Amino acid sequence: MGEQVQFFTLSQLSAKIKRSLVESFPTAVWIKADMLKLNFYPRSGHAFPDLVEKKQEEVVAKIRANIWADDLRRIRQRFLSVTGKNLGDGISILFKAEARYHELYGLSLRIVDIDPTYTLGEMALQKEKTLQTLKKEGLFDRNKKLVLPEFPNRLAVISIDTSRGYRDLIKILWWEGVLFRTEITLFPAVLQGEKAITTISKRINEIAERKDEFDAILIIRGGGDEAGMDCYDHYALARAVALAPLPVISGIGHATNDTVTEMVSHSNKITPTDVAYFLLSKYSYQYQMLQDRTARLTTFTMMLFSEEEARLQNAARKVADKSIRRFSIEYEMLAHIRTKALELPRRKIIREREKLNQAEKFIKTEPKKQSQNGLKKLVLATERLERAVKLNLKTEKVKQNNLDQNIKLLDPENILKRGYSLSLHKGKVLRSTENLKTGDEIVSRLAKGEIISKVEKIKKK
């Protein structure tokens, strides 16, 4: 090797760092940081917080600390009494810590105290910043301007089925408000801590996609422990509520001061029970209006019925009077018609009897005259018929003789006797040379005998 290099062993370097740290920070000092996670271990009672420093949302420093069980119990009690909230994740803290370095475990901070007033102030500042941002964006009063229906009975509830507040809401609306048939659809969500911000916002977006199915959105959280309520002051959650397409009614517990989420909601009620009775009051108001309208309608209907009954009775009297008068007129007309009806048949019978007498006389004399004339006509017709039959028979006999003579003249045998012959080819009479060819055999039939010949030459005309 070349020149001797000066070096430290790892343990020597660690010891030097440890001495330097003790010399620089001989006593505990106050430090400001954001506590991402408390990392509490119930079994031992110790906590090992993850601490960071951020500048414009970017982490510029990070270190892990510890709080021993005895210190943690004391710090928690004081923090809760001052802030009204439990020591938890995602808060800014001003803490007193001892800086220590261990040869095996490295640098650590032992937290011995936390100033809760600083955290309270930081929370208030963050809350005010959120409020101002929402107002600047024109979102603070946006949800309040939405119109809540007069009878909001289709409810989208963001809660969890094991929540006491949700069960109280169901009990009141379904038992005390049984007449109103409230439709409740649960959208489960985490109700406190960091996860509440994302899950509640997600449920609001899901409801927005089905907004035509609901009249209002309810965010319900039971009372009791108020730890993790900081999420309701978070900008993202408050903005989601402000932008909801339906009126949001909040009932998230017994908070001393309203959270930003409650401030931007359409209606804010302290508890789920208050939300239930708020809805019942609207139902009852509508029910009372319905009863009033029903009573007025009943009264109006009864008056109308009375007026119509009087009008019908008056009309009935008029109809009865007219009917009686009309009946009298019709009765007189029928009596007159009856009299005529009795007279007419008598006259008709007399006329018909006279006609029958005349017909009887005619029947007795007319047949004799008709019989004599008919007999003369029959004799003349018989004579004319005999003459016509004889003439027709003679004419037909002459025609028959002519036909017999023509048949004999046209008989083929007689034609052959006059010197003609009949040519046959393959048993068929020849009328043309069209289908003949050289070498074909032809039979020529004469009056006496037949001649068989072969075609040598064909002349076509």
Residue pairs with C-beta under 8 A, 6 or more apart in sequence:
8 16
11 103
14 101
14 103
15 103
17 101
18 101
18 102
18 103
21 99
21 100
21 101
21 107
24 99
25 98
25 99
27 98
28 96
28 97
28 98
28 112
28 113
29 96
29 97
29 99
30 94
30 95
30 96
30 115
31 94
31 95
31 96
31 97
31 109
32 53
32 92
32 93
32 94
32 118
33 51
33 52
33 53
33 61
33 92
33 93
33 95
34 51
34 52
34 53
34 54
34 90
34 91
34 92
34 93
35 49
35 50
35 51
35 89
35 90
35 91
35 92
35 93
36 49
36 50
36 51
36 52
36 89
36 90
37 49
37 50
37 89
38 47
38 49
38 87
38 88
38 89
39 47
39 48
39 49
39 50
40 46
40 47
40 72
41 47
41 48
44 69
45 69
45 72
45 73
46 66
46 67
46 68
46 69
46 72
47 66
47 67
47 72
48 64
48 65
48 66
48 67
49 64
49 65
49 66
49 67
49 111
50 62
50 64
51 62
51 63
51 64
51 65
51 109
52 59
52 61
52 62
53 59
53 60
53 61
53 62
54 60
63 107
63 108
63 109
64 108
64 109
65 95
65 97
65 108
65 109
65 110
65 111
66 108
66 109
66 110
66 111
67 75
67 110
67 111
68 110
71 111
71 112
71 113
75 87
75 111
75 113
75 114
76 86
76 87
78 114
78 116
79 85
79 86
79 87
79 114
79 116
79 119
80 86
80 87
81 116
82 116
82 117
82 120
83 116
83 119
83 120
83 123
84 226
84 256
85 226
85 227
85 228
85 229
85 230
86 225
86 227
86 228
87 114
88 193
88 227
88 228
89 193
89 194
90 194
90 230
91 119
91 122
91 123
91 230
92 118
92 119
92 122
92 123
93 114
93 115
93 118
93 119
94 114
94 115
94 118
94 119
95 111
95 113
95 114
95 115
96 111
96 112
96 113
96 114
96 115
97 109
97 110
97 111
97 112
98 109
98 110
98 112
99 107
99 109
100 107
100 108
100 109
100 110
101 107
101 108
102 108
123 230
123 233
126 233
127 233
127 259
127 260
129 235
130 233
130 234
130 235
130 238
130 260
131 140
131 260
131 263
133 235
134 140
134 235
134 238
134 239
134 242
134 260
134 264
137 239
139 239
139 242
139 243
139 264
140 242
140 263
140 264
141 264
142 242
142 243
142 264
143 241
143 242
143 243
143 244
143 247
143 248
143 264
143 265
143 266
144 264
144 265
144 266
146 245
146 246
146 247
146 266
147 247
148 215
148 216
148 247
148 266
148 267
148 282
149 215
149 216
150 282
150 286
151 180
151 215
151 282
151 283
151 286
152 215
152 216
152 247
152 279
152 282
153 180
153 181
153 182
153 183
153 215
153 279
153 283
154 183
154 185
154 213
154 214
154 215
154 216
155 182
155 183
155 184
155 185
155 214
155 215
155 216
155 217
155 218
155 279
156 185
156 187
156 207
156 210
156 213
156 214
156 216
156 217
156 218
156 246
157 166
157 169
157 184
157 185
157 186
157 187
157 217
157 218
157 220
158 187
158 189
158 200
158 203
158 204
158 207
158 217
158 218
158 219
158 220
159 165
159 166
159 169
159 186
159 187
159 188
159 189
159 191
159 218
159 219
159 220
159 221
159 272
160 166
160 188
160 189
160 190
160 191
161 186
161 188
163 191
163 220
163 221
163 222
163 272
164 222
164 223
164 224
165 220
165 221
165 222
165 223
165 251
165 253
165 271
165 272
165 273
166 186
166 220
166 222
166 272
168 222
168 271
168 272
168 273
168 276
169 184
169 218
169 220
169 251
169 272
169 273
169 275
169 276
170 184
172 273
172 276
172 277
172 280
173 180
173 182
173 184
173 276
173 279
173 280
174 182
176 276
176 280
177 276
177 279
177 280
177 283
179 283
179 287
180 280
180 283
180 287
182 279
185 213
185 214
187 203
187 206
187 207
188 203
189 196
189 199
189 200
189 202
189 203
190 196
190 199
190 200
191 200
191 221
191 252
192 221
192 227
192 228
192 229
192 231
193 228
193 231
194 231
196 228
196 231
196 232
196 237
197 231
197 234
197 236
197 237
198 236
200 219
200 237
200 240
201 236
201 237
201 240
204 217
204 240
204 241
204 244
204 248
205 240
207 214
207 217
207 244
207 246
208 244
208 245
208 246
211 245
211 246
214 246
215 246
215 247
216 246
216 247
216 248
216 249
216 266
217 244
217 246
217 247
217 248
217 249
218 248
218 249
218 250
218 251
218 275
219 241
219 248
219 249
219 250
219 251
219 252
219 261
219 265
220 251
220 252
220 272
220 275
221 251
221 252
221 253
221 272
222 253
222 271
222 272
223 253
223 254
223 271
224 253
224 254
226 253
226 254
226 255
229 252
229 253
229 255
229 259
231 237
232 238
232 252
232 255
232 259
232 260
232 261
232 262
233 259
233 260
233 261
234 260
235 260
237 261
238 260
238 261
238 263
238 264
241 248
241 250
241 261
241 264
241 265
242 264
247 266
247 267
248 264
248 265
248 266
248 267
249 265
249 266
249 267
249 268
249 269
249 275
249 278
249 279
250 261
250 262
250 265
250 267
250 268
250 269
250 275
251 268
251 269
251 270
251 271
251 272
251 273
251 274
251 275
252 259
252 261
252 262
253 270
253 271
254 270
254 271
255 262
255 270
258 268
262 268
267 278
269 275
269 278
408 414
412 422
413 447
416 422
416 445
416 446
416 447
417 447
421 444
421 445
421 446
421 451
422 429
422 444
422 445
423 429
423 430
423 442
423 443
423 444
423 445
424 430
424 442
424 443
424 444
424 445
425 435
425 436
425 440
425 441
425 442
425 443
430 436
430 442
433 458
433 459
433 460
436 442
436 455
436 458
437 455
437 458
438 455
438 456
438 457
438 458
439 454
439 455
440 454
440 455
441 452
441 453
441 454
441 455
442 452
442 453
442 454
442 455
443 450
443 451
443 452
444 450
444 451
444 452
444 453
